[in-house]
């Protein structure tokens, strides 16, 4: 089975766990955010932090210390009974990512992926330049990029693609609800959406665990 077909769902879920703009921007704002959360001013701070990131999601698999702090502070204020679950989910994420990285390095997969990324970038830049110069059409560019992807990752399974779209849409709705709740400062809405974000973290962890198990076997 091609690499694409083996990892499509786990990848979709990992990529789909897009921490909302306010959390992404909290990288350098964790302590100010803590003070504002304690003062009940989360909405204004979130809006300020996320302004330049509106509509964009953080797509990294690691949830760094500042993002974890931001979400933990929100949980402490609005859903205190869930704080231990958040901390456990964060710890599990880091454990899984550390083990996956070690397995990939052992199997030489990181080097292979880096090589493919570089090939894709070079091809994409070349084709875009050809389109710009009128040497090929945009449709021809898309076709060549598709052929490269199929050659290296295999054909996409229609069912997998549909599953990916459904998961991404579900996550997107949750993140939009989170952004709206924080920006409004509505405590009830924040309290309602935080468990959904926690469920996403747990869901991605489950699929990372399956992916890790597959790579070990």
PyMOL CGO cylinders between C-alpha atoms (Angstrom):
from pymol import cmd
from pymol.cgo import CYLINDER

trace = [
    CYLINDER, 0.00, 0.00, 0.00, 1.29, 3.44, -0.90, 0.3, 1, 1, 1, 1, 1, 1,
    CYLINDER, 1.29, 3.44, -0.90, 2.37, 5.88, 1.79, 0.3, 1, 1, 1, 1, 1, 1,
    CYLINDER, 2.37, 5.88, 1.79, -0.59, 8.17, 1.05, 0.3, 1, 1, 1, 1, 1, 1,
    CYLINDER, -0.59, 8.17, 1.05, -3.13, 5.38, 1.52, 0.3, 1, 1, 1, 1, 1, 1,
    CYLINDER, -3.13, 5.38, 1.52, -1.54, 4.16, 4.74, 0.3, 1, 1, 1, 1, 1, 1,
    CYLINDER, -1.54, 4.16, 4.74, -1.51, 7.49, 6.53, 0.3, 1, 1, 1, 1, 1, 1,
    CYLINDER, -1.51, 7.49, 6.53, -4.25, 9.59, 4.97, 0.3, 1, 1, 1, 1, 1, 1,
    CYLINDER, -4.25, 9.59, 4.97, -6.69, 9.59, 7.88, 0.3, 1, 1, 1, 1, 1, 1,
    CYLINDER, -6.69, 9.59, 7.88, -4.11, 10.15, 10.60, 0.3, 1, 1, 1, 1, 1, 1,
    CYLINDER, -4.11, 10.15, 10.60, -2.58, 12.93, 8.55, 0.3, 1, 1, 1, 1, 1, 1,
    CYLINDER, -2.58, 12.93, 8.55, -5.97, 14.52, 7.99, 0.3, 1, 1, 1, 1, 1, 1,
    CYLINDER, -5.97, 14.52, 7.99, -6.71, 14.48, 11.68, 0.3, 1, 1, 1, 1, 1, 1,
    CYLINDER, -6.71, 14.48, 11.68, -3.32, 15.82, 12.66, 0.3, 1, 1, 1, 1, 1, 1,
    CYLINDER, -3.32, 15.82, 12.66, -3.51, 18.58, 10.08, 0.3, 1, 1, 1, 1, 1, 1,
    CYLINDER, -3.51, 18.58, 10.08, -7.08, 19.19, 11.06, 0.3, 1, 1, 1, 1, 1, 1,
    CYLINDER, -7.08, 19.19, 11.06, -6.22, 19.84, 14.67, 0.3, 1, 1, 1, 1, 1, 1,
    CYLINDER, -6.22, 19.84, 14.67, -5.65, 23.47, 13.84, 0.3, 1, 1, 1, 1, 1, 1,
    CYLINDER, -5.65, 23.47, 13.84, -5.27, 25.37, 17.04, 0.3, 1, 1, 1, 1, 1, 1,
    CYLINDER, -5.27, 25.37, 17.04, -7.30, 28.58, 16.63, 0.3, 1, 1, 1, 1, 1, 1,
    CYLINDER, -7.30, 28.58, 16.63, -5.61, 31.86, 15.81, 0.3, 1, 1, 1, 1, 1, 1,
    CYLINDER, -5.61, 31.86, 15.81, -5.58, 33.17, 19.35, 0.3, 1, 1, 1, 1, 1, 1,
    CYLINDER, -5.58, 33.17, 19.35, -3.76, 30.11, 20.64, 0.3, 1, 1, 1, 1, 1, 1,
    CYLINDER, -3.76, 30.11, 20.64, -1.27, 30.22, 17.76, 0.3, 1, 1, 1, 1, 1, 1,
    CYLINDER, -1.27, 30.22, 17.76, -0.47, 33.85, 18.46, 0.3, 1, 1, 1, 1, 1, 1,
    CYLINDER, -0.47, 33.85, 18.46, -0.10, 33.08, 22.16, 0.3, 1, 1, 1, 1, 1, 1,
    CYLINDER, -0.10, 33.08, 22.16, 3.43, 31.75, 21.54, 0.3, 1, 1, 1, 1, 1, 1,
    CYLINDER, 3.43, 31.75, 21.54, 4.91, 35.03, 22.72, 0.3, 1, 1, 1, 1, 1, 1,
    CYLINDER, 4.91, 35.03, 22.72, 1.92, 36.16, 24.74, 0.3, 1, 1, 1, 1, 1, 1,
    CYLINDER, 1.92, 36.16, 24.74, 1.46, 33.41, 27.35, 0.3, 1, 1, 1, 1, 1, 1,
    CYLINDER, 1.46, 33.41, 27.35, 2.07, 35.50, 30.47, 0.3, 1, 1, 1, 1, 1, 1,
    CYLINDER, 2.07, 35.50, 30.47, 0.02, 38.52, 29.34, 0.3, 1, 1, 1, 1, 1, 1,
    CYLINDER, 0.02, 38.52, 29.34, -2.73, 36.09, 28.33, 0.3, 1, 1, 1, 1, 1, 1,
    CYLINDER, -2.73, 36.09, 28.33, -2.65, 34.53, 31.79, 0.3, 1, 1, 1, 1, 1, 1,
    CYLINDER, -2.65, 34.53, 31.79, -3.18, 37.91, 33.43, 0.3, 1, 1, 1, 1, 1, 1,
    CYLINDER, -3.18, 37.91, 33.43, -6.02, 38.79, 31.09, 0.3, 1, 1, 1, 1, 1, 1,
    CYLINDER, -6.02, 38.79, 31.09, -7.72, 35.44, 31.57, 0.3, 1, 1, 1, 1, 1, 1,
    CYLINDER, -7.72, 35.44, 31.57, -7.57, 35.93, 35.33, 0.3, 1, 1, 1, 1, 1, 1,
    CYLINDER, -7.57, 35.93, 35.33, -9.00, 39.42, 34.88, 0.3, 1, 1, 1, 1, 1, 1,
    CYLINDER, -9.00, 39.42, 34.88, -11.82, 38.17, 32.63, 0.3, 1, 1, 1, 1, 1, 1,
    CYLINDER, -11.82, 38.17, 32.63, -10.50, 39.96, 29.52, 0.3, 1, 1, 1, 1, 1, 1,
    CYLINDER, -10.50, 39.96, 29.52, -9.86, 36.92, 27.31, 0.3, 1, 1, 1, 1, 1, 1,
    CYLINDER, -9.86, 36.92, 27.31, -11.98, 38.08, 24.40, 0.3, 1, 1, 1, 1, 1, 1,
    CYLINDER, -11.98, 38.08, 24.40, -10.11, 41.33, 23.76, 0.3, 1, 1, 1, 1, 1, 1,
    CYLINDER, -10.11, 41.33, 23.76, -6.71, 39.69, 24.07, 0.3, 1, 1, 1, 1, 1, 1,
    CYLINDER, -6.71, 39.69, 24.07, -7.69, 36.86, 21.72, 0.3, 1, 1, 1, 1, 1, 1,
    CYLINDER, -7.69, 36.86, 21.72, -8.95, 39.31, 19.13, 0.3, 1, 1, 1, 1, 1, 1,
    CYLINDER, -8.95, 39.31, 19.13, -5.72, 41.31, 19.31, 0.3, 1, 1, 1, 1, 1, 1,
    CYLINDER, -5.72, 41.31, 19.31, -3.53, 38.22, 19.08, 0.3, 1, 1, 1, 1, 1, 1,
    CYLINDER, -3.53, 38.22, 19.08, -5.47, 36.63, 16.25, 0.3, 1, 1, 1, 1, 1, 1,
    CYLINDER, -5.47, 36.63, 16.25, -6.06, 39.67, 14.06, 0.3, 1, 1, 1, 1, 1, 1,
    CYLINDER, -6.06, 39.67, 14.06, -3.19, 39.01, 11.65, 0.3, 1, 1, 1, 1, 1, 1,
    CYLINDER, -3.19, 39.01, 11.65, -3.92, 35.29, 11.68, 0.3, 1, 1, 1, 1, 1, 1,
    CYLINDER, -3.92, 35.29, 11.68, -7.66, 35.45, 11.03, 0.3, 1, 1, 1, 1, 1, 1,
    CYLINDER, -7.66, 35.45, 11.03, -8.80, 32.50, 8.95, 0.3, 1, 1, 1, 1, 1, 1,
    CYLINDER, -8.80, 32.50, 8.95, -5.46, 30.72, 9.28, 0.3, 1, 1, 1, 1, 1, 1,
    CYLINDER, -5.46, 30.72, 9.28, -4.76, 27.69, 11.41, 0.3, 1, 1, 1, 1, 1, 1,
    CYLINDER, -4.76, 27.69, 11.41, -1.63, 26.41, 13.06, 0.3, 1, 1, 1, 1, 1, 1,
    CYLINDER, -1.63, 26.41, 13.06, -0.90, 23.06, 11.46, 0.3, 1, 1, 1, 1, 1, 1,
    CYLINDER, -0.90, 23.06, 11.46, 1.97, 21.77, 13.56, 0.3, 1, 1, 1, 1, 1, 1,
    CYLINDER, 1.97, 21.77, 13.56, 1.55, 18.45, 15.33, 0.3, 1, 1, 1, 1, 1, 1,
    CYLINDER, 1.55, 18.45, 15.33, 3.32, 19.55, 18.49, 0.3, 1, 1, 1, 1, 1, 1,
    CYLINDER, 3.32, 19.55, 18.49, 1.40, 21.72, 20.90, 0.3, 1, 1, 1, 1, 1, 1,
    CYLINDER, 1.40, 21.72, 20.90, 4.17, 23.82, 22.38, 0.3, 1, 1, 1, 1, 1, 1,
    CYLINDER, 4.17, 23.82, 22.38, 4.33, 25.03, 25.95, 0.3, 1, 1, 1, 1, 1, 1,
    CYLINDER, 4.33, 25.03, 25.95, 2.73, 28.41, 25.30, 0.3, 1, 1, 1, 1, 1, 1,
    CYLINDER, 2.73, 28.41, 25.30, -0.25, 26.96, 23.44, 0.3, 1, 1, 1, 1, 1, 1,
    CYLINDER, -0.25, 26.96, 23.44, -0.69, 24.36, 26.15, 0.3, 1, 1, 1, 1, 1, 1,
    CYLINDER, -0.69, 24.36, 26.15, -0.57, 27.08, 28.80, 0.3, 1, 1, 1, 1, 1, 1,
    CYLINDER, -0.57, 27.08, 28.80, -3.15, 29.19, 26.99, 0.3, 1, 1, 1, 1, 1, 1,
    CYLINDER, -3.15, 29.19, 26.99, -5.63, 26.33, 26.68, 0.3, 1, 1, 1, 1, 1, 1,
    CYLINDER, -5.63, 26.33, 26.68, -4.95, 25.15, 30.22, 0.3, 1, 1, 1, 1, 1, 1,
    CYLINDER, -4.95, 25.15, 30.22, -5.63, 28.63, 31.59, 0.3, 1, 1, 1, 1, 1, 1,
    CYLINDER, -5.63, 28.63, 31.59, -8.90, 28.75, 29.69, 0.3, 1, 1, 1, 1, 1, 1,
    CYLINDER, -8.90, 28.75, 29.69, -9.83, 25.34, 31.08, 0.3, 1, 1, 1, 1, 1, 1,
    CYLINDER, -9.83, 25.34, 31.08, -8.95, 26.40, 34.61, 0.3, 1, 1, 1, 1, 1, 1,
    CYLINDER, -8.95, 26.40, 34.61, -11.26, 29.40, 34.33, 0.3, 1, 1, 1, 1, 1, 1,
    CYLINDER, -11.26, 29.40, 34.33, -14.19, 27.94, 32.38, 0.3, 1, 1, 1, 1, 1, 1,
    CYLINDER, -14.19, 27.94, 32.38, -14.06, 24.12, 32.73, 0.3, 1, 1, 1, 1, 1, 1,
    CYLINDER, -14.06, 24.12, 32.73, -11.95, 23.43, 35.85, 0.3, 1, 1, 1, 1, 1, 1,
    CYLINDER, -11.95, 23.43, 35.85, -13.06, 19.80, 36.07, 0.3, 1, 1, 1, 1, 1, 1,
    CYLINDER, -13.06, 19.80, 36.07, -11.34, 19.10, 32.74, 0.3, 1, 1, 1, 1, 1, 1,
    CYLINDER, -11.34, 19.10, 32.74, -7.89, 20.52, 33.55, 0.3, 1, 1, 1, 1, 1, 1,
    CYLINDER, -7.89, 20.52, 33.55, -6.36, 17.13, 34.40, 0.3, 1, 1, 1, 1, 1, 1,
    CYLINDER, -6.36, 17.13, 34.40, -7.72, 15.73, 31.12, 0.3, 1, 1, 1, 1, 1, 1,
    CYLINDER, -7.72, 15.73, 31.12, -6.13, 18.57, 29.16, 0.3, 1, 1, 1, 1, 1, 1,
    CYLINDER, -6.13, 18.57, 29.16, -2.77, 18.03, 30.85, 0.3, 1, 1, 1, 1, 1, 1,
    CYLINDER, -2.77, 18.03, 30.85, -2.93, 14.28, 30.25, 0.3, 1, 1, 1, 1, 1, 1,
    CYLINDER, -2.93, 14.28, 30.25, -3.84, 14.79, 26.59, 0.3, 1, 1, 1, 1, 1, 1,
    CYLINDER, -3.84, 14.79, 26.59, -0.94, 17.22, 26.10, 0.3, 1, 1, 1, 1, 1, 1,
    CYLINDER, -0.94, 17.22, 26.10, 1.49, 14.81, 27.76, 0.3, 1, 1, 1, 1, 1, 1,
    CYLINDER, 1.49, 14.81, 27.76, 0.24, 11.97, 25.56, 0.3, 1, 1, 1, 1, 1, 1,
    CYLINDER, 0.24, 11.97, 25.56, 0.65, 14.09, 22.42, 0.3, 1, 1, 1, 1, 1, 1,
    CYLINDER, 0.65, 14.09, 22.42, 4.28, 14.87, 23.22, 0.3, 1, 1, 1, 1, 1, 1,
    CYLINDER, 4.28, 14.87, 23.22, 5.01, 11.23, 24.06, 0.3, 1, 1, 1, 1, 1, 1,
    CYLINDER, 5.01, 11.23, 24.06, 3.54, 10.03, 20.78, 0.3, 1, 1, 1, 1, 1, 1,
    CYLINDER, 3.54, 10.03, 20.78, 5.30, 12.67, 18.71, 0.3, 1, 1, 1, 1, 1, 1,
    CYLINDER, 5.30, 12.67, 18.71, 8.64, 11.90, 20.37, 0.3, 1, 1, 1, 1, 1, 1,
    CYLINDER, 8.64, 11.90, 20.37, 8.26, 8.18, 19.68, 0.3, 1, 1, 1, 1, 1, 1,
    CYLINDER, 8.26, 8.18, 19.68, 7.11, 8.77, 16.11, 0.3, 1, 1, 1, 1, 1, 1,
    CYLINDER, 7.11, 8.77, 16.11, 10.11, 10.99, 15.46, 0.3, 1, 1, 1, 1, 1, 1,
    CYLINDER, 10.11, 10.99, 15.46, 12.46, 8.33, 16.82, 0.3, 1, 1, 1, 1, 1, 1,
    CYLINDER, 12.46, 8.33, 16.82, 10.89, 5.63, 14.64, 0.3, 1, 1, 1, 1, 1, 1,
    CYLINDER, 10.89, 5.63, 14.64, 11.02, 7.82, 11.53, 0.3, 1, 1, 1, 1, 1, 1,
    CYLINDER, 11.02, 7.82, 11.53, 14.67, 8.64, 12.14, 0.3, 1, 1, 1, 1, 1, 1,
    CYLINDER, 14.67, 8.64, 12.14, 15.46, 4.98, 12.68, 0.3, 1, 1, 1, 1, 1, 1,
    CYLINDER, 15.46, 4.98, 12.68, 13.77, 4.06, 9.40, 0.3, 1, 1, 1, 1, 1, 1,
    CYLINDER, 13.77, 4.06, 9.40, 15.24, 7.00, 7.48, 0.3, 1, 1, 1, 1, 1, 1,
    CYLINDER, 15.24, 7.00, 7.48, 11.77, 8.36, 6.77, 0.3, 1, 1, 1, 1, 1, 1,
    CYLINDER, 11.77, 8.36, 6.77, 12.50, 11.93, 7.80, 0.3, 1, 1, 1, 1, 1, 1,
    CYLINDER, 12.50, 11.93, 7.80, 15.27, 12.12, 5.22, 0.3, 1, 1, 1, 1, 1, 1,
    CYLINDER, 15.27, 12.12, 5.22, 12.99, 10.63, 2.56, 0.3, 1, 1, 1, 1, 1, 1,
    CYLINDER, 12.99, 10.63, 2.56, 10.19, 13.08, 3.33, 0.3, 1, 1, 1, 1, 1, 1,
    CYLINDER, 10.19, 13.08, 3.33, 12.57, 16.02, 3.23, 0.3, 1, 1, 1, 1, 1, 1,
    CYLINDER, 12.57, 16.02, 3.23, 13.80, 14.90, -0.18, 0.3, 1, 1, 1, 1, 1, 1,
    CYLINDER, 13.80, 14.90, -0.18, 10.23, 14.64, -1.48, 0.3, 1, 1, 1, 1, 1, 1,
    CYLINDER, 10.23, 14.64, -1.48, 9.36, 18.07, -0.08, 0.3, 1, 1, 1, 1, 1, 1,
    CYLINDER, 9.36, 18.07, -0.08, 12.33, 19.57, -1.89, 0.3, 1, 1, 1, 1, 1, 1,
    CYLINDER, 12.33, 19.57, -1.89, 11.39, 17.81, -5.13, 0.3, 1, 1, 1, 1, 1, 1,
    CYLINDER, 11.39, 17.81, -5.13, 7.81, 19.06, -4.86, 0.3, 1, 1, 1, 1, 1, 1,
    CYLINDER, 7.81, 19.06, -4.86, 8.90, 22.61, -4.17, 0.3, 1, 1, 1, 1, 1, 1,
    CYLINDER, 8.90, 22.61, -4.17, 11.33, 22.63, -7.10, 0.3, 1, 1, 1, 1, 1, 1,
    CYLINDER, 11.33, 22.63, -7.10, 8.74, 21.18, -9.48, 0.3, 1, 1, 1, 1, 1, 1,
    CYLINDER, 8.74, 21.18, -9.48, 6.02, 23.55, -8.30, 0.3, 1, 1, 1, 1, 1, 1,
    CYLINDER, 6.02, 23.55, -8.30, 8.25, 26.60, -8.71, 0.3, 1, 1, 1, 1, 1, 1,
    CYLINDER, 8.25, 26.60, -8.71, 9.35, 25.45, -12.16, 0.3, 1, 1, 1, 1, 1, 1,
    CYLINDER, 9.35, 25.45, -12.16, 5.78, 24.86, -13.35, 0.3, 1, 1, 1, 1, 1, 1,
    CYLINDER, 5.78, 24.86, -13.35, 4.51, 28.15, -11.96, 0.3, 1, 1, 1, 1, 1, 1,
    CYLINDER, 4.51, 28.15, -11.96, 7.28, 29.94, -13.82, 0.3, 1, 1, 1, 1, 1, 1,
    CYLINDER, 7.28, 29.94, -13.82, 6.33, 28.11, -17.03, 0.3, 1, 1, 1, 1, 1, 1,
    CYLINDER, 6.33, 28.11, -17.03, 2.70, 29.18, -16.56, 0.3, 1, 1, 1, 1, 1, 1,
    CYLINDER, 2.70, 29.18, -16.56, 3.81, 32.74, -15.97, 0.3, 1, 1, 1, 1, 1, 1,
    CYLINDER, 3.81, 32.74, -15.97, 5.87, 32.67, -19.17, 0.3, 1, 1, 1, 1, 1, 1,
    CYLINDER, 5.87, 32.67, -19.17, 3.02, 31.17, -21.17, 0.3, 1, 1, 1, 1, 1, 1,
    CYLINDER, 3.02, 31.17, -21.17, 4.89, 27.92, -21.84, 0.3, 1, 1, 1, 1, 1, 1,
    CYLINDER, 4.89, 27.92, -21.84, 2.15, 25.75, -20.33, 0.3, 1, 1, 1, 1, 1, 1,
    CYLINDER, 2.15, 25.75, -20.33, -1.40, 26.29, -19.15, 0.3, 1, 1, 1, 1, 1, 1,
    CYLINDER, -1.40, 26.29, -19.15, -2.54, 26.23, -15.52, 0.3, 1, 1, 1, 1, 1, 1,
    CYLINDER, -2.54, 26.23, -15.52, -4.43, 23.01, -16.22, 0.3, 1, 1, 1, 1, 1, 1,
    CYLINDER, -4.43, 23.01, -16.22, -1.25, 21.40, -17.57, 0.3, 1, 1, 1, 1, 1, 1,
    CYLINDER, -1.25, 21.40, -17.57, 0.56, 22.49, -14.42, 0.3, 1, 1, 1, 1, 1, 1,
    CYLINDER, 0.56, 22.49, -14.42, -2.13, 20.92, -12.22, 0.3, 1, 1, 1, 1, 1, 1,
    CYLINDER, -2.13, 20.92, -12.22, -1.95, 17.70, -14.24, 0.3, 1, 1, 1, 1, 1, 1,
    CYLINDER, -1.95, 17.70, -14.24, 1.83, 17.44, -13.88, 0.3, 1, 1, 1, 1, 1, 1,
    CYLINDER, 1.83, 17.44, -13.88, 1.63, 18.09, -10.14, 0.3, 1, 1, 1, 1, 1, 1,
    CYLINDER, 1.63, 18.09, -10.14, -1.06, 15.42, -9.82, 0.3, 1, 1, 1, 1, 1, 1,
    CYLINDER, -1.06, 15.42, -9.82, 1.06, 12.93, -11.75, 0.3, 1, 1, 1, 1, 1, 1,
    CYLINDER, 1.06, 12.93, -11.75, 4.01, 13.62, -9.44, 0.3, 1, 1, 1, 1, 1, 1,
    CYLINDER, 4.01, 13.62, -9.44, 1.83, 13.12, -6.37, 0.3, 1, 1, 1, 1, 1, 1,
    CYLINDER, 1.83, 13.12, -6.37, 0.38, 9.85, -7.66, 0.3, 1, 1, 1, 1, 1, 1,
    CYLINDER, 0.38, 9.85, -7.66, 3.85, 8.57, -8.56, 0.3, 1, 1, 1, 1, 1, 1,
    CYLINDER, 3.85, 8.57, -8.56, 5.21, 9.28, -5.09, 0.3, 1, 1, 1, 1, 1, 1,
    CYLINDER, 5.21, 9.28, -5.09, 2.18, 8.75, -2.85, 0.3, 1, 1, 1, 1, 1, 1,
    CYLINDER, 2.18, 8.75, -2.85, -0.26, 6.67, -4.88, 0.3, 1, 1, 1, 1, 1, 1,
    CYLINDER, -0.26, 6.67, -4.88, -3.82, 7.31, -5.96, 0.3, 1, 1, 1, 1, 1, 1,
    CYLINDER, -3.82, 7.31, -5.96, -6.12, 8.87, -3.42, 0.3, 1, 1, 1, 1, 1, 1,
    CYLINDER, -6.12, 8.87, -3.42, -8.87, 6.57, -2.27, 0.3, 1, 1, 1, 1, 1, 1,
    CYLINDER, -8.87, 6.57, -2.27, -12.21, 8.41, -2.83, 0.3, 1, 1, 1, 1, 1, 1,
    CYLINDER, -12.21, 8.41, -2.83, -13.50, 7.16, 0.52, 0.3, 1, 1, 1, 1, 1, 1,
    CYLINDER, -13.50, 7.16, 0.52, -10.39, 8.41, 2.30, 0.3, 1, 1, 1, 1, 1, 1,
    CYLINDER, -10.39, 8.41, 2.30, -10.71, 11.78, 0.57, 0.3, 1, 1, 1, 1, 1, 1,
    CYLINDER, -10.71, 11.78, 0.57, -14.34, 12.03, 1.65, 0.3, 1, 1, 1, 1, 1, 1,
    CYLINDER, -14.34, 12.03, 1.65, -13.43, 11.10, 5.21, 0.3, 1, 1, 1, 1, 1, 1,
    CYLINDER, -13.43, 11.10, 5.21, -10.73, 13.75, 5.21, 0.3, 1, 1, 1, 1, 1, 1,
    CYLINDER, -10.73, 13.75, 5.21, -13.14, 16.42, 4.02, 0.3, 1, 1, 1, 1, 1, 1,
    CYLINDER, -13.14, 16.42, 4.02, -15.68, 15.47, 6.67, 0.3, 1, 1, 1, 1, 1, 1,
    CYLINDER, -15.68, 15.47, 6.67, -13.10, 15.55, 9.48, 0.3, 1, 1, 1, 1, 1, 1,
    CYLINDER, -13.10, 15.55, 9.48, -11.64, 18.85, 8.34, 0.3, 1, 1, 1, 1, 1, 1,
    CYLINDER, -11.64, 18.85, 8.34, -15.09, 20.41, 8.12, 0.3, 1, 1, 1, 1, 1, 1,
    CYLINDER, -15.09, 20.41, 8.12, -15.96, 19.22, 11.61, 0.3, 1, 1, 1, 1, 1, 1,
    CYLINDER, -15.96, 19.22, 11.61, -12.74, 20.65, 13.02, 0.3, 1, 1, 1, 1, 1, 1,
    CYLINDER, -12.74, 20.65, 13.02, -13.22, 23.88, 11.10, 0.3, 1, 1, 1, 1, 1, 1,
    CYLINDER, -13.22, 23.88, 11.10, -16.66, 24.40, 12.63, 0.3, 1, 1, 1, 1, 1, 1,
    CYLINDER, -16.66, 24.40, 12.63, -15.31, 23.81, 16.13, 0.3, 1, 1, 1, 1, 1, 1,
    CYLINDER, -15.31, 23.81, 16.13, -12.48, 26.29, 15.63, 0.3, 1, 1, 1, 1, 1, 1,
    CYLINDER, -12.48, 26.29, 15.63, -14.81, 28.93, 14.23, 0.3, 1, 1, 1, 1, 1, 1,
    CYLINDER, -14.81, 28.93, 14.23, -17.07, 28.45, 17.24, 0.3, 1, 1, 1, 1, 1, 1,
    CYLINDER, -17.07, 28.45, 17.24, -14.04, 28.80, 19.53, 0.3, 1, 1, 1, 1, 1, 1,
    CYLINDER, -14.04, 28.80, 19.53, -12.90, 32.02, 17.87, 0.3, 1, 1, 1, 1, 1, 1,
    CYLINDER, -12.90, 32.02, 17.87, -16.40, 33.47, 18.02, 0.3, 1, 1, 1, 1, 1, 1,
    CYLINDER, -16.40, 33.47, 18.02, -16.81, 32.51, 21.68, 0.3, 1, 1, 1, 1, 1, 1,
    CYLINDER, -16.81, 32.51, 21.68, -13.48, 34.02, 22.73, 0.3, 1, 1, 1, 1, 1, 1,
    CYLINDER, -13.48, 34.02, 22.73, -13.98, 37.21, 20.74, 0.3, 1, 1, 1, 1, 1, 1,
    CYLINDER, -13.98, 37.21, 20.74, -17.43, 37.69, 22.24, 0.3, 1, 1, 1, 1, 1, 1,
    CYLINDER, -17.43, 37.69, 22.24, -16.21, 36.98, 25.76, 0.3, 1, 1, 1, 1, 1, 1,
    CYLINDER, -16.21, 36.98, 25.76, -19.33, 34.87, 26.31, 0.3, 1, 1, 1, 1, 1, 1,
    CYLINDER, -19.33, 34.87, 26.31, -18.47, 32.55, 29.19, 0.3, 1, 1, 1, 1, 1, 1,
    CYLINDER, -18.47, 32.55, 29.19, -21.24, 30.07, 28.37, 0.3, 1, 1, 1, 1, 1, 1,
    CYLINDER, -21.24, 30.07, 28.37, -20.04, 29.71, 24.78, 0.3, 1, 1, 1, 1, 1, 1,
    CYLINDER, -20.04, 29.71, 24.78, -16.41, 29.30, 25.83, 0.3, 1, 1, 1, 1, 1, 1,
    CYLINDER, -16.41, 29.30, 25.83, -17.44, 26.68, 28.37, 0.3, 1, 1, 1, 1, 1, 1,
    CYLINDER, -17.44, 26.68, 28.37, -19.40, 24.86, 25.67, 0.3, 1, 1, 1, 1, 1, 1,
    CYLINDER, -19.40, 24.86, 25.67, -16.65, 24.77, 23.03, 0.3, 1, 1, 1, 1, 1, 1,
    CYLINDER, -16.65, 24.77, 23.03, -13.61, 23.88, 25.16, 0.3, 1, 1, 1, 1, 1, 1,
    CYLINDER, -13.61, 23.88, 25.16, -14.66, 20.21, 25.60, 0.3, 1, 1, 1, 1, 1, 1,
    CYLINDER, -14.66, 20.21, 25.60, -14.95, 19.93, 21.81, 0.3, 1, 1, 1, 1, 1, 1,
    CYLINDER, -14.95, 19.93, 21.81, -11.37, 21.13, 21.40, 0.3, 1, 1, 1, 1, 1, 1,
    CYLINDER, -11.37, 21.13, 21.40, -10.27, 18.64, 24.06, 0.3, 1, 1, 1, 1, 1, 1,
    CYLINDER, -10.27, 18.64, 24.06, -12.05, 15.86, 22.16, 0.3, 1, 1, 1, 1, 1, 1,
    CYLINDER, -12.05, 15.86, 22.16, -10.07, 16.85, 19.05, 0.3, 1, 1, 1, 1, 1, 1,
    CYLINDER, -10.07, 16.85, 19.05, -6.78, 16.56, 20.90, 0.3, 1, 1, 1, 1, 1, 1,
    CYLINDER, -6.78, 16.56, 20.90, -7.79, 13.11, 22.16, 0.3, 1, 1, 1, 1, 1, 1,
    CYLINDER, -7.79, 13.11, 22.16, -8.99, 12.02, 18.71, 0.3, 1, 1, 1, 1, 1, 1,
    CYLINDER, -8.99, 12.02, 18.71, -5.73, 12.99, 17.06, 0.3, 1, 1, 1, 1, 1, 1,
    CYLINDER, -5.73, 12.99, 17.06, -3.80, 11.25, 19.82, 0.3, 1, 1, 1, 1, 1, 1,
    CYLINDER, -3.80, 11.25, 19.82, -5.71, 8.04, 19.13, 0.3, 1, 1, 1, 1, 1, 1,
    CYLINDER, -5.71, 8.04, 19.13, -4.81, 8.14, 15.45, 0.3, 1, 1, 1, 1, 1, 1,
    CYLINDER, -4.81, 8.14, 15.45, -1.19, 9.02, 16.18, 0.3, 1, 1, 1, 1, 1, 1,
    CYLINDER, -1.19, 9.02, 16.18, -1.08, 5.98, 18.47, 0.3, 1, 1, 1, 1, 1, 1,
    CYLINDER, -1.08, 5.98, 18.47, -2.37, 3.78, 15.64, 0.3, 1, 1, 1, 1, 1, 1,
    CYLINDER, -2.37, 3.78, 15.64, 0.15, 5.30, 13.24, 0.3, 1, 1, 1, 1, 1, 1,
    CYLINDER, 0.15, 5.30, 13.24, 2.96, 4.65, 15.72, 0.3, 1, 1, 1, 1, 1, 1,
    CYLINDER, 2.96, 4.65, 15.72, 1.86, 1.04, 16.14, 0.3, 1, 1, 1, 1, 1, 1,
    CYLINDER, 1.86, 1.04, 16.14, 1.85, 0.54, 12.36, 0.3, 1, 1, 1, 1, 1, 1,
    CYLINDER, 1.85, 0.54, 12.36, 5.37, 1.92, 12.03, 0.3, 1, 1, 1, 1, 1, 1,
    CYLINDER, 5.37, 1.92, 12.03, 6.66, -0.32, 14.82, 0.3, 1, 1, 1, 1, 1, 1,
    CYLINDER, 6.66, -0.32, 14.82, 5.26, -3.46, 13.19, 0.3, 1, 1, 1, 1, 1, 1,
]
cmd.load_cgo(trace, "trace")
